[in-house]
Amino acid sequence: MDAEKKKPMVSDAGAWAMNVVSAVGLIMANKQLMSNGGYGFSFATTLTGFHFTMTALVGWISNATGLSVSKHVPLWELLWFSIVANMSITGMNLSLMLNSVGFYQISKLSIIPVVCMMEYFLHSKHYSSRVIMAVTAVAVGVGICTVTDVEIKNKGLLCACVAVFCTSLQQITIGSLQKKYDIGSFELLSKTAPIQAISLLLFGPFADYYLNGHSLLTYHYSMGATSFILLSCILAVFCNTSQYLCIGRFSATSFQVLGHMKTVCVLVLGWLLFDSALTLKNILGMLLAVVGMVVYSWAMEHEKKVKISPDIRVDSKLDGEDDMLLEKDNGVAKPDIELAR
């Protein structure tokens, strides 16, 4: 964490770029890997276990070679975080299976207001009207792009609520743990990844069998499928690392709002690479979302400047008082000292 404060290896813009590029690449790779027109690997939860296994391996190599320094985090906090994160992953998969795609997208968009409310209640964080308007514009724009049919089932609604709550809590906890234990983003990921990997590899195949009725043992691992699984794992390492990095430097709300740039990129790439339909409604929604992101960035910068200005005035006042004190030496005024000299 100290290294990140003094001289970050990755700039803020670089962290966001890494997250967007790796996440979009991961979605494209998984689409080819998991679609019926691709390799038909329909084991999403187990694949996530593979992702965290690769991440844990990279973290172990980094610690063993001295590239990163391991810091102490209580085991119970790591276990609690891993349970919340795994419930988020499983809940999202179940929500996608039980609900329509439209309601699944709405549930993902609802993460933004839930994160805002959690940060308000847990960290007493307040938002200006500009930020609220920008967040609303992003949510509405992405909703216009992605939401089509909306079909809700009781079990699906329950899974969506659990997924949204756990996802929001997980992302807020990432930033809280980094600040609480003064630990870097990659170091924290290196500690949580092994626990998530073991638990997802143990329970993932059963969850996937419940979701799609297919057994992992009966899947035919061709050379192409194996290559895309490996590519997916490599991209996931960059995606997970940049997620922890962005949340640690900014906030869970910023990660959610600006993270919807990935949705816009996926829609555009889907149109370019997979001949997906791109209607006027999609284009207008993307434009609204992008405008909302720009306004959000401007509003957050404005709030930072407003917070910094009082601190500067206080520092200037203190500096003035220090100068007055320095003008005296043991009760003798500075002009008197100069006259004596």
Phi and psi in degrees as GROMACS dihedral restraints (atoms count N, CA, C in turn):
[ dihedral_restraints ]
;  ai    aj    ak    al  type     phi  dphi    fc
    3     4     5     6     1   -63.4    20    10
    4     5     6     7     1   -39.8    20    10
    6     7     8     9     1   -63.4    20    10
    7     8     9    10     1   -37.3    20    10
    9    10    11    12     1   -68.4    20    10
   10    11    12    13     1   -33.1    20    10
   12    13    14    15     1   -73.9    20    10
   13    14    15    16     1   -41.7    20    10
   15    16    17    18     1   -78.8    20    10
   16    17    18    19     1   -56.3    20    10
   18    19    20    21     1  -145.0    20    10
   19    20    21    22     1    89.6    20    10
   21    22    23    24     1   -63.0    20    10
   22    23    24    25     1   137.9    20    10
   24    25    26    27     1   -69.8    20    10
   25    26    27    28     1   -28.4    20    10
   27    28    29    30     1  -124.1    20    10
   28    29    30    31     1   129.7    20    10
   30    31    32    33     1   -70.8    20    10
   31    32    33    34     1   169.0    20    10
   33    34    35    36     1   -60.4    20    10
   34    35    36    37     1   -46.6    20    10
   36    37    38    39     1   -63.7    20    10
   37    38    39    40     1   -37.5    20    10
   39    40    41    42     1   -65.0    20    10
   40    41    42    43     1   -37.4    20    10
   42    43    44    45     1   -64.8    20    10
   43    44    45    46     1   -44.8    20    10
   45    46    47    48     1   -64.1    20    10
   46    47    48    49     1   -43.2    20    10
   48    49    50    51     1   -62.8    20    10
   49    50    51    52     1   -41.9    20    10
   51    52    53    54     1   -60.6    20    10
   52    53    54    55     1   -41.8    20    10
   54    55    56    57     1   -66.2    20    10
   55    56    57    58     1   -45.4    20    10
   57    58    59    60     1   -65.2    20    10
   58    59    60    61     1   -48.8    20    10
   60    61    62    63     1   -64.3    20    10
   61    62    63    64     1   -46.5    20    10
   63    64    65    66     1   -67.6    20    10
   64    65    66    67     1   -39.2    20    10
   66    67    68    69     1   -67.6    20    10
   67    68    69    70     1   -43.4    20    10
   69    70    71    72     1   -65.2    20    10
   70    71    72    73     1   -42.7    20    10
   72    73    74    75     1   -61.8    20    10
   73    74    75    76     1   -38.9    20    10
   75    76    77    78     1   -64.7    20    10
   76    77    78    79     1   -41.5    20    10
   78    79    80    81     1   -64.4    20    10
   79    80    81    82     1   -43.3    20    10
   81    82    83    84     1   -63.8    20    10
   82    83    84    85     1   -43.1    20    10
   84    85    86    87     1   -64.9    20    10
   85    86    87    88     1   -43.1    20    10
   87    88    89    90     1   -66.9    20    10
   88    89    90    91     1   -32.6    20    10
   90    91    92    93     1   -63.4    20    10
   91    92    93    94     1   -42.6    20    10
   93    94    95    96     1   -68.8    20    10
   94    95    96    97     1   -37.5    20    10
   96    97    98    99     1   -71.6    20    10
   97    98    99   100     1   -40.0    20    10
   99   100   101   102     1  -100.6    20    10
  100   101   102   103     1   -16.4    20    10
  102   103   104   105     1   -73.3    20    10
  103   104   105   106     1   157.2    20    10
  105   106   107   108     1   -66.2    20    10
  106   107   108   109     1   -29.8    20    10
  108   109   110   111     1   -78.3    20    10
  109   110   111   112     1   -11.1    20    10
  111   112   113   114     1  -101.8    20    10
  112   113   114   115     1  -116.9    20    10
  114   115   116   117     1  -106.0    20    10
  115   116   117   118     1    -0.9    20    10
  117   118   119   120     1    62.4    20    10
  118   119   120   121     1    29.5    20    10
  120   121   122   123     1   -84.9    20    10
  121   122   123   124     1    91.3    20    10
  123   124   125   126     1   -96.6    20    10
  124   125   126   127     1    42.1    20    10
  126   127   128   129     1  -119.6    20    10
  127   128   129   130     1    74.0    20    10
  129   130   131   132     1   -65.4    20    10
  130   131   132   133     1   -43.8    20    10
  132   133   134   135     1   -66.9    20    10
  133   134   135   136     1   -42.0    20    10
  135   136   137   138     1   -65.6    20    10
  136   137   138   139     1   -38.7    20    10
  138   139   140   141     1   -61.4    20    10
  139   140   141   142     1   -38.1    20    10
  141   142   143   144     1   -63.6    20    10
  142   143   144   145     1   -35.8    20    10
  144   145   146   147     1   -61.7    20    10
  145   146   147   148     1   -40.3    20    10
  147   148   149   150     1   -61.3    20    10
  148   149   150   151     1   -40.6    20    10
  150   151   152   153     1   -58.3    20    10
  151   152   153   154     1   -48.7    20    10
  153   154   155   156     1   -72.5    20    10
  154   155   156   157     1   -25.9    20    10
  156   157   158   159     1   -64.5    20    10
  157   158   159   160     1   -45.7    20    10
  159   160   161   162     1   -63.7    20    10
  160   161   162   163     1   -41.3    20    10
  162   163   164   165     1   -63.1    20    10
  163   164   165   166     1   -42.9    20    10
  165   166   167   168     1   -63.4    20    10
  166   167   168   169     1   -38.7    20    10
  168   169   170   171     1   -64.4    20    10
  169   170   171   172     1   -44.1    20    10
  171   172   173   174     1   -63.6    20    10
  172   173   174   175     1   -40.5    20    10
  174   175   176   177     1   -63.5    20    10
  175   176   177   178     1   -40.3    20    10
  177   178   179   180     1   -65.2    20    10
  178   179   180   181     1   -42.4    20    10
  180   181   182   183     1   -63.8    20    10
  181   182   183   184     1   -40.5    20    10
  183   184   185   186     1   -62.9    20    10
  184   185   186   187     1   -42.6    20    10
  186   187   188   189     1   -68.7    20    10
  187   188   189   190     1   -39.3    20    10
  189   190   191   192     1   -68.2    20    10
  190   191   192   193     1   -32.4    20    10
  192   193   194   195     1   -91.3    20    10
  193   194   195   196     1    -2.1    20    10
  195   196   197   198     1    82.3    20    10
  196   197   198   199     1     8.4    20    10
  198   199   200   201     1   -70.8    20    10
  199   200   201   202     1   -26.9    20    10
  201   202   203   204     1  -134.5    20    10
  202   203   204   205     1   156.8    20    10
  204   205   206   207     1  -112.3    20    10
  205   206   207   208     1   128.8    20    10
  207   208   209   210     1   -81.1    20    10
  208   209   210   211     1   132.0    20    10
  210   211   212   213     1  -118.1    20    10
  211   212   213   214     1   155.6    20    10
  213   214   215   216     1   -77.7    20    10
  214   215   216   217     1   128.5    20    10
  216   217   218   219     1  -131.5    20    10
  217   218   219   220     1   128.7    20    10
  219   220   221   222     1   -53.6    20    10
  220   221   222   223     1   139.5    20    10
  222   223   224   225     1   -61.3    20    10
  223   224   225   226     1   -36.3    20    10
  225   226   227   228     1   -65.3    20    10
  226   227   228   229     1   -32.0    20    10
  228   229   230   231     1   -71.7    20    10
  229   230   231   232     1   -38.5    20    10
  231   232   233   234     1   -64.6    20    10
  232   233   234   235     1   -42.0    20    10
  234   235   236   237     1   -65.2    20    10
  235   236   237   238     1   -44.1    20    10
  237   238   239   240     1   -62.1    20    10
  238   239   240   241     1   -43.9    20    10
  240   241   242   243     1   -62.9    20    10
  241   242   243   244     1   -42.5    20    10
  243   244   245   246     1   -65.1    20    10
  244   245   246   247     1   -38.1    20    10
  246   247   248   249     1   -62.8    20    10
  247   248   249   250     1   -45.3    20    10
  249   250   251   252     1   -62.8    20    10
  250   251   252   253     1   -44.4    20    10
  252   253   254   255     1   -64.6    20    10
  253   254   255   256     1   -41.6    20    10
  255   256   257   258     1   -69.1    20    10
  256   257   258   259     1   -35.7    20    10
  258   259   260   261     1   -65.5    20    10
  259   260   261   262     1   -33.2    20    10
  261   262   263   264     1   -63.3    20    10
  262   263   264   265     1   -47.5    20    10
  264   265   266   267     1   -64.2    20    10
  265   266   267   268     1   -49.3    20    10
  267   268   269   270     1   -65.1    20    10
  268   269   270   271     1   -40.5    20    10
  270   271   272   273     1   -62.5    20    10
  271   272   273   274     1   -41.4    20    10
  273   274   275   276     1   -63.9    20    10
  274   275   276   277     1   -42.1    20    10
  276   277   278   279     1   -64.2    20    10
  277   278   279   280     1   -43.4    20    10
  279   280   281   282     1   -66.2    20    10
  280   281   282   283     1   -37.8    20    10
  282   283   284   285     1   -63.1    20    10
  283   284   285   286     1   -41.1    20    10
  285   286   287   288     1   -66.0    20    10
  286   287   288   289     1   -35.0    20    10
  288   289   290   291     1   -74.6    20    10
  289   290   291   292     1   -41.1    20    10
  291   292   293   294     1   -87.5    20    10
  292   293   294   295     1   -24.8    20    10
  294   295   296   297     1  -108.0    20    10
  295   296   297   298     1   170.0    20    10
  297   298   299   300     1   -72.8    20    10
  298   299   300   301     1   161.6    20    10
  300   301   302   303     1   -62.1    20    10
  301   302   303   304     1   -35.9    20    10
  303   304   305   306     1   -61.6    20    10
  304   305   306   307     1   -46.1    20    10
  306   307   308   309     1   -69.6    20    10
  307   308   309   310     1   -32.5    20    10
  309   310   311   312     1   -61.4    20    10
  310   311   312   313     1   -42.4    20    10
  312   313   314   315     1   -66.6    20    10
  313   314   315   316     1   -38.8    20    10
  315   316   317   318     1   -62.2    20    10
  316   317   318   319     1   -41.3    20    10
  318   319   320   321     1   -64.4    20    10
  319   320   321   322     1   -36.9    20    10
  321   322   323   324     1   -66.8    20    10
  322   323   324   325     1   -38.1    20    10
  324   325   326   327     1   -67.7    20    10
  325   326   327   328     1   -29.7    20    10
  327   328   329   330     1   -70.5    20    10
  328   329   330   331     1   -10.0    20    10
  330   331   332   333     1   -62.3    20    10
  331   332   333   334     1   -35.2    20    10
  333   334   335   336     1   -60.2    20    10
  334   335   336   337     1   -56.1    20    10
  336   337   338   339     1   -64.3    20    10
  337   338   339   340     1   -31.9    20    10
  339   340   341   342     1   -66.5    20    10
  340   341   342   343     1   -41.9    20    10
  342   343   344   345     1   -61.3    20    10
  343   344   345   346     1   -43.0    20    10
  345   346   347   348     1   -60.2    20    10
  346   347   348   349     1   -44.1    20    10
  348   349   350   351     1   -66.6    20    10
  349   350   351   352     1   -40.1    20    10
  351   352   353   354     1   -64.0    20    10
  352   353   354   355     1   -42.7    20    10
  354   355   356   357     1   -65.9    20    10
  355   356   357   358     1   -31.1    20    10
  357   358   359   360     1   -68.5    20    10
  358   359   360   361     1   -46.5    20    10
  360   361   362   363     1   -77.7    20    10
  361   362   363   364     1   -36.7    20    10
  363   364   365   366     1   -86.0    20    10
  364   365   366   367     1   -36.0    20    10
  366   367   368   369     1  -120.7    20    10
  367   368   369   370     1     7.9    20    10
  369   370   371   372     1    53.1    20    10
  370   371   372   373     1    40.1    20    10
  372   373   374   375     1   -89.9    20    10
  373   374   375   376     1   130.0    20    10
  375   376   377   378     1  -108.6    20    10
  376   377   378   379     1   151.3    20    10
  378   379   380   381     1  -122.4    20    10
  379   380   381   382     1   138.7    20    10
  381   382   383   384     1   -76.7    20    10
  382   383   384   385     1   166.9    20    10
  384   385   386   387     1   -63.6    20    10
  385   386   387   388     1   -33.2    20    10
  387   388   389   390     1   -62.2    20    10
  388   389   390   391     1   -44.9    20    10
  390   391   392   393     1   -64.9    20    10
  391   392   393   394     1   -43.2    20    10
  393   394   395   396     1   -62.0    20    10
  394   395   396   397     1   -42.4    20    10
  396   397   398   399     1   -64.2    20    10
  397   398   399   400     1   -40.9    20    10
  399   400   401   402     1   -65.6    20    10
  400   401   402   403     1   -44.3    20    10
  402   403   404   405     1   -60.6    20    10
  403   404   405   406     1   -42.1    20    10
  405   406   407   408     1   -62.7    20    10
  406   407   408   409     1   -42.0    20    10
  408   409   410   411     1   -62.5    20    10
  409   410   411   412     1   -42.0    20    10
  411   412   413   414     1   -63.7    20    10
  412   413   414   415     1   -46.8    20    10
  414   415   416   417     1   -62.8    20    10
  415   416   417   418     1   -44.6    20    10
  417   418   419   420     1   -65.2    20    10
  418   419   420   421     1   -43.4    20    10
  420   421   422   423     1   -61.9    20    10
  421   422   423   424     1   -47.2    20    10
  423   424   425   426     1   -66.2    20    10
  424   425   426   427     1   -35.7    20    10
  426   427   428   429     1   -62.2    20    10
  427   428   429   430     1   -41.8    20    10
  429   430   431   432     1   -62.5    20    10
  430   431   432   433     1   -37.9    20    10
  432   433   434   435     1   -67.8    20    10
  433   434   435   436     1   -41.6    20    10
  435   436   437   438     1  -110.4    20    10
  436   437   438   439     1   -27.9    20    10
  438   439   440   441     1   -84.2    20    10
  439   440   441   442     1   123.6    20    10
  441   442   443   444     1  -119.2    20    10
  442   443   444   445     1   -95.8    20    10
  444   445   446   447     1   -81.3    20    10
  445   446   447   448     1   144.7    20    10
  447   448   449   450     1  -126.3    20    10
  448   449   450   451     1   113.7    20    10
  450   451   452   453     1  -131.7    20    10
  451   452   453   454     1   124.0    20    10
  453   454   455   456     1  -115.1    20    10
  454   455   456   457     1   134.9    20    10
  456   457   458   459     1  -121.0    20    10
  457   458   459   460     1   154.2    20    10
  459   460   461   462     1   -60.0    20    10
  460   461   462   463     1   -47.5    20    10
  462   463   464   465     1   -65.7    20    10
  463   464   465   466     1   -39.9    20    10
  465   466   467   468     1   -64.3    20    10
  466   467   468   469     1   -39.6    20    10
  468   469   470   471     1   -63.3    20    10
  469   470   471   472     1   -42.1    20    10
  471   472   473   474     1   -62.9    20    10
  472   473   474   475     1   -45.0    20    10
  474   475   476   477     1   -63.7    20    10
  475   476   477   478     1   -39.0    20    10
  477   478   479   480     1   -64.7    20    10
  478   479   480   481     1   -41.6    20    10
  480   481   482   483     1   -63.7    20    10
  481   482   483   484     1   -43.2    20    10
  483   484   485   486     1   -63.4    20    10
  484   485   486   487     1   -43.3    20    10
  486   487   488   489     1   -63.9    20    10
  487   488   489   490     1   -44.6    20    10
  489   490   491   492     1   -65.0    20    10
  490   491   492   493     1   -45.1    20    10
  492   493   494   495     1   -62.9    20    10
  493   494   495   496     1   -47.2    20    10
  495   496   497   498     1   -68.7    20    10
  496   497   498   499     1   -38.1    20    10
  498   499   500   501     1   -63.5    20    10
  499   500   501   502     1   -44.6    20    10
  501   502   503   504     1   -63.2    20    10
  502   503   504   505     1   -46.1    20    10
  504   505   506   507     1   -64.6    20    10
  505   506   507   508     1   -39.0    20    10
  507   508   509   510     1   -61.4    20    10
  508   509   510   511     1   -46.0    20    10
  510   511   512   513     1   -68.7    20    10
  511   512   513   514     1   -35.8    20    10
  513   514   515   516     1   -68.7    20    10
  514   515   516   517     1   -37.8    20    10
  516   517   518   519     1   -66.0    20    10
  517   518   519   520     1   -32.6    20    10
  519   520   521   522     1   -57.1    20    10
  520   521   522   523     1   -49.9    20    10
  522   523   524   525     1   -66.4    20    10
  523   524   525   526     1   -38.6    20    10
  525   526   527   528     1   -64.5    20    10
  526   527   528   529     1   -43.1    20    10
  528   529   530   531     1   -66.0    20    10
  529   530   531   532     1   -38.3    20    10
  531   532   533   534     1   -63.2    20    10
  532   533   534   535     1   -41.4    20    10
  534   535   536   537     1   -73.8    20    10
  535   536   537   538     1   -39.7    20    10
  537   538   539   540     1   -65.2    20    10
  538   539   540   541     1   -42.3    20    10
  540   541   542   543     1  -108.1    20    10
  541   542   543   544     1     9.4    20    10
  543   544   545   546     1    50.1    20    10
  544   545   546   547     1    51.4    20    10
  546   547   548   549     1  -117.8    20    10
  547   548   549   550     1   143.2    20    10
  549   550   551   552     1   -70.6    20    10
  550   551   552   553     1   163.2    20    10
  552   553   554   555     1   -62.8    20    10
  553   554   555   556     1   -47.1    20    10
  555   556   557   558     1   -70.4    20    10
  556   557   558   559     1   -34.3    20    10
  558   559   560   561     1   -64.9    20    10
  559   560   561   562     1   -40.0    20    10
  561   562   563   564     1   -66.2    20    10
  562   563   564   565     1   -42.9    20    10
  564   565   566   567     1   -61.2    20    10
  565   566   567   568     1   -37.7    20    10
  567   568   569   570     1   -63.7    20    10
  568   569   570   571     1   -27.8    20    10
  570   571   572   573     1   -84.8    20    10
  571   572   573   574     1   -35.1    20    10
  573   574   575   576     1   -84.5    20    10
  574   575   576   577     1   -28.5    20    10
  576   577   578   579     1   -60.4    20    10
  577   578   579   580     1   -44.9    20    10
  579   580   581   582     1   -60.8    20    10
  580   581   582   583     1   -39.6    20    10
  582   583   584   585     1   -66.2    20    10
  583   584   585   586     1   -43.5    20    10
  585   586   587   588     1   -66.3    20    10
  586   587   588   589     1   -37.9    20    10
  588   589   590   591     1   -62.6    20    10
  589   590   591   592     1   -48.1    20    10
  591   592   593   594     1   -62.2    20    10
  592   593   594   595     1   -47.1    20    10
  594   595   596   597     1   -66.4    20    10
  595   596   597   598     1   -40.2    20    10
  597   598   599   600     1   -71.7    20    10
  598   599   600   601     1   -34.5    20    10
  600   601   602   603     1   -71.2    20    10
  601   602   603   604     1   -29.1    20    10
  603   604   605   606     1   -76.8    20    10
  604   605   606   607     1   -45.1    20    10
  606   607   608   609     1  -102.6    20    10
  607   608   609   610     1   -15.1    20    10
  609   610   611   612     1   -58.6    20    10
  610   611   612   613     1   -48.2    20    10
  612   613   614   615     1   -58.5    20    10
  613   614   615   616     1   -35.5    20    10
  615   616   617   618     1   -69.9    20    10
  616   617   618   619     1   -41.1    20    10
  618   619   620   621     1   -63.7    20    10
  619   620   621   622     1   -41.7    20    10
  621   622   623   624     1   -67.1    20    10
  622   623   624   625     1   -36.3    20    10
  624   625   626   627     1   -64.3    20    10
  625   626   627   628     1   -36.7    20    10
  627   628   629   630     1   -68.8    20    10
  628   629   630   631     1   -34.2    20    10
  630   631   632   633     1   -74.4    20    10
  631   632   633   634     1   -42.7    20    10
  633   634   635   636     1  -125.1    20    10
  634   635   636   637     1    -5.0    20    10
  636   637   638   639     1    77.1    20    10
  637   638   639   640     1     9.9    20    10
  639   640   641   642     1  -110.6    20    10
  640   641   642   643     1   144.8    20    10
  642   643   644   645     1   -95.6    20    10
  643   644   645   646     1   139.7    20    10
  645   646   647   648     1   -64.5    20    10
  646   647   648   649     1   -29.4    20    10
  648   649   650   651     1   -71.7    20    10
  649   650   651   652     1   -23.4    20    10
  651   652   653   654     1   -92.4    20    10
  652   653   654   655     1    -1.2    20    10
  654   655   656   657     1   -76.1    20    10
  655   656   657   658     1   139.0    20    10
  657   658   659   660     1   -91.0    20    10
  658   659   660   661     1   113.9    20    10
  660   661   662   663     1   -88.3    20    10
  661   662   663   664     1    93.7    20    10
  663   664   665   666     1   -78.4    20    10
  664   665   666   667     1   171.4    20    10
  666   667   668   669     1   -63.3    20    10
  667   668   669   670     1   -40.7    20    10
  669   670   671   672     1   -64.9    20    10
  670   671   672   673     1   -43.9    20    10
  672   673   674   675     1   -64.0    20    10
  673   674   675   676     1   -43.2    20    10
  675   676   677   678     1   -63.2    20    10
  676   677   678   679     1   -39.4    20    10
  678   679   680   681     1   -63.9    20    10
  679   680   681   682     1   -41.5    20    10
  681   682   683   684     1   -72.4    20    10
  682   683   684   685     1   -31.5    20    10
  684   685   686   687     1   -63.6    20    10
  685   686   687   688     1   -43.4    20    10
  687   688   689   690     1   -64.8    20    10
  688   689   690   691     1   -43.0    20    10
  690   691   692   693     1   -61.6    20    10
  691   692   693   694     1   -41.9    20    10
  693   694   695   696     1   -61.6    20    10
  694   695   696   697     1   -40.7    20    10
  696   697   698   699     1   -66.7    20    10
  697   698   699   700     1   -41.1    20    10
  699   700   701   702     1   -64.7    20    10
  700   701   702   703     1   -45.2    20    10
  702   703   704   705     1   -63.8    20    10
  703   704   705   706     1   -34.5    20    10
  705   706   707   708     1   -65.3    20    10
  706   707   708   709     1   -33.2    20    10
  708   709   710   711     1   -61.2    20    10
  709   710   711   712     1   -47.3    20    10
  711   712   713   714     1   -66.2    20    10
  712   713   714   715     1   -38.9    20    10
  714   715   716   717     1   -65.3    20    10
  715   716   717   718     1   -46.9    20    10
  717   718   719   720     1   -64.8    20    10
  718   719   720   721     1   -43.2    20    10
  720   721   722   723     1   -62.7    20    10
  721   722   723   724     1   -46.0    20    10
  723   724   725   726     1   -68.3    20    10
  724   725   726   727     1   -30.8    20    10
  726   727   728   729     1   -63.8    20    10
  727   728   729   730     1   -48.4    20    10
  729   730   731   732     1   -63.1    20    10
  730   731   732   733     1   -38.3    20    10
  732   733   734   735     1   -64.7    20    10
  733   734   735   736     1   -46.6    20    10
  735   736   737   738     1   -66.8    20    10
  736   737   738   739     1   -44.7    20    10
  738   739   740   741     1   -66.1    20    10
  739   740   741   742     1   -38.0    20    10
  741   742   743   744     1   -64.8    20    10
  742   743   744   745     1   -35.8    20    10
  744   745   746   747     1   -86.1    20    10
  745   746   747   748     1   -30.8    20    10
  747   748   749   750     1  -115.0    20    10
  748   749   750   751     1  -108.5    20    10
  750   751   752   753     1  -159.5    20    10
  751   752   753   754     1   166.6    20    10
  753   754   755   756     1   -64.5    20    10
  754   755   756   757     1   -34.3    20    10
  756   757   758   759     1   -65.3    20    10
  757   758   759   760     1   -46.9    20    10
  759   760   761   762     1   -60.7    20    10
  760   761   762   763     1   -40.1    20    10
  762   763   764   765     1   -62.7    20    10
  763   764   765   766     1   -40.1    20    10
  765   766   767   768     1   -69.2    20    10
  766   767   768   769     1   -46.4    20    10
  768   769   770   771     1   -66.0    20    10
  769   770   771   772     1   -56.6    20    10
  771   772   773   774     1   -71.0    20    10
  772   773   774   775     1   -22.2    20    10
  774   775   776   777     1   -66.5    20    10
  775   776   777   778     1   -18.8    20    10
  777   778   779   780     1   -72.8    20    10
  778   779   780   781     1    -5.3    20    10
  780   781   782   783     1   -60.4    20    10
  781   782   783   784     1   -29.4    20    10
  783   784   785   786     1   -64.0    20    10
  784   785   786   787     1   -37.9    20    10
  786   787   788   789     1   -62.5    20    10
  787   788   789   790     1   -43.5    20    10
  789   790   791   792     1   -62.3    20    10
  790   791   792   793     1   -44.5    20    10
  792   793   794   795     1   -63.5    20    10
  793   794   795   796     1   -39.8    20    10
  795   796   797   798     1   -63.7    20    10
  796   797   798   799     1   -41.7    20    10
  798   799   800   801     1   -62.9    20    10
  799   800   801   802     1   -44.2    20    10
  801   802   803   804     1   -66.2    20    10
  802   803   804   805     1   -45.4    20    10
  804   805   806   807     1   -66.9    20    10
  805   806   807   808     1   -34.3    20    10
  807   808   809   810     1   -62.2    20    10
  808   809   810   811     1   -37.0    20    10
  810   811   812   813     1   -69.8    20    10
  811   812   813   814     1   -38.4    20    10
  813   814   815   816     1   -77.2    20    10
  814   815   816   817     1   -41.3    20    10
  816   817   818   819     1   -97.9    20    10
  817   818   819   820     1   -32.6    20    10
  819   820   821   822     1  -116.6    20    10
  820   821   822   823     1    12.2    20    10
  822   823   824   825     1    57.1    20    10
  823   824   825   826     1    33.2    20    10
  825   826   827   828     1   -71.7    20    10
  826   827   828   829     1   150.0    20    10
  828   829   830   831     1   -70.2    20    10
  829   830   831   832     1   137.3    20    10
  831   832   833   834     1  -129.2    20    10
  832   833   834   835     1   100.3    20    10
  834   835   836   837     1   -92.7    20    10
  835   836   837   838     1   173.0    20    10
  837   838   839   840     1   -61.2    20    10
  838   839   840   841     1   -35.7    20    10
  840   841   842   843     1   -61.9    20    10
  841   842   843   844     1   -42.3    20    10
  843   844   845   846     1   -62.8    20    10
  844   845   846   847     1   -43.9    20    10
  846   847   848   849     1   -64.2    20    10
  847   848   849   850     1   -45.0    20    10
  849   850   851   852     1   -63.5    20    10
  850   851   852   853     1   -40.3    20    10
  852   853   854   855     1   -63.1    20    10
  853   854   855   856     1   -42.2    20    10
  855   856   857   858     1   -64.6    20    10
  856   857   858   859     1   -41.3    20    10
  858   859   860   861     1   -61.7    20    10
  859   860   861   862     1   -43.7    20    10
  861   862   863   864     1   -62.6    20    10
  862   863   864   865     1   -41.5    20    10
  864   865   866   867     1   -64.3    20    10
  865   866   867   868     1   -43.3    20    10
  867   868   869   870     1   -64.6    20    10
  868   869   870   871     1   -42.6    20    10
  870   871   872   873     1   -60.4    20    10
  871   872   873   874     1   -42.4    20    10
  873   874   875   876     1   -60.7    20    10
  874   875   876   877     1   -39.9    20    10
  876   877   878   879     1   -65.5    20    10
  877   878   879   880     1   -41.2    20    10
  879   880   881   882     1   -63.6    20    10
  880   881   882   883     1   -44.9    20    10
  882   883   884   885     1   -64.1    20    10
  883   884   885   886     1   -39.3    20    10
  885   886   887   888     1   -62.0    20    10
  886   887   888   889     1   -45.1    20    10
  888   889   890   891     1   -61.2    20    10
  889   890   891   892     1   -43.6    20    10
  891   892   893   894     1   -64.3    20    10
  892   893   894   895     1   -42.2    20    10
  894   895   896   897     1   -64.6    20    10
  895   896   897   898     1   -40.3    20    10
  897   898   899   900     1   -66.7    20    10
  898   899   900   901     1   -39.5    20    10
  900   901   902   903     1   -63.8    20    10
  901   902   903   904     1   -39.3    20    10
  903   904   905   906     1   -63.2    20    10
  904   905   906   907     1   -41.9    20    10
  906   907   908   909     1   -65.0    20    10
  907   908   909   910     1   -37.1    20    10
  909   910   911   912     1   -62.6    20    10
  910   911   912   913     1   -43.5    20    10
  912   913   914   915     1   -65.0    20    10
  913   914   915   916     1   -37.5    20    10
  915   916   917   918     1   -64.9    20    10
  916   917   918   919     1   -38.0    20    10
  918   919   920   921     1   -72.5    20    10
  919   920   921   922     1   -34.0    20    10
  921   922   923   924     1   -73.2    20    10
  922   923   924   925     1   -35.9    20    10
  924   925   926   927     1   -56.8    20    10
  925   926   927   928     1   -48.4    20    10
  927   928   929   930     1   -60.9    20    10
  928   929   930   931     1   -35.7    20    10
  930   931   932   933     1   -64.5    20    10
  931   932   933   934     1   -38.2    20    10
  933   934   935   936     1   -65.7    20    10
  934   935   936   937     1   -41.5    20    10
  936   937   938   939     1   -64.0    20    10
  937   938   939   940     1   -40.4    20    10
  939   940   941   942     1   -64.8    20    10
  940   941   942   943     1   -42.9    20    10
  942   943   944   945     1   -62.6    20    10
  943   944   945   946     1   -40.1    20    10
  945   946   947   948     1   -63.9    20    10
  946   947   948   949     1   -39.9    20    10
  948   949   950   951     1   -64.7    20    10
  949   950   951   952     1   -42.4    20    10
  951   952   953   954     1   -65.5    20    10
  952   953   954   955     1   -39.5    20    10
  954   955   956   957     1   -62.1    20    10
  955   956   957   958     1   -38.4    20    10
  957   958   959   960     1   -64.1    20    10
  958   959   960   961     1   -40.5    20    10
  960   961   962   963     1   -67.1    20    10
  961   962   963   964     1   -37.1    20    10
  963   964   965   966     1   -63.4    20    10
  964   965   966   967     1   -39.8    20    10
  966   967   968   969     1   -62.6    20    10
  967   968   969   970     1   -39.8    20    10
  969   970   971   972     1   -64.6    20    10
  970   971   972   973     1   -38.6    20    10
  972   973   974   975     1   -69.1    20    10
  973   974   975   976     1   -35.7    20    10
  975   976   977   978     1   -70.8    20    10
  976   977   978   979     1   -20.4    20    10
  978   979   980   981     1   -73.8    20    10
  979   980   981   982     1    -7.3    20    10
  981   982   983   984     1  -117.9    20    10
  982   983   984   985     1   143.6    20    10
  984   985   986   987     1  -135.0    20    10
  985   986   987   988     1   106.2    20    10
  987   988   989   990     1    57.5    20    10
  988   989   990   991     1    39.2    20    10
  990   991   992   993     1    84.0    20    10
  991   992   993   994     1    -0.5    20    10
  993   994   995   996     1   -98.5    20    10
  994   995   996   997     1   129.2    20    10
  996   997   998   999     1   -67.2    20    10
  997   998   999  1000     1   152.8    20    10
  999  1000  1001  1002     1   -60.1    20    10
 1000  1001  1002  1003     1   -43.9    20    10
 1002  1003  1004  1005     1   -59.1    20    10
 1003  1004  1005  1006     1   -35.6    20    10
 1005  1006  1007  1008     1   -66.5    20    10
 1006  1007  1008  1009     1   -36.8    20    10
 1008  1009  1010  1011     1   -65.1    20    10
 1009  1010  1011  1012     1   -43.4    20    10
 1011  1012  1013  1014     1   -64.2    20    10
 1012  1013  1014  1015     1   -38.3    20    10
 1014  1015  1016  1017     1   -65.3    20    10
 1015  1016  1017  1018     1   -40.9    20    10
 1017  1018  1019  1020     1   -64.1    20    10
 1018  1019  1020  1021     1   -38.5    20    10
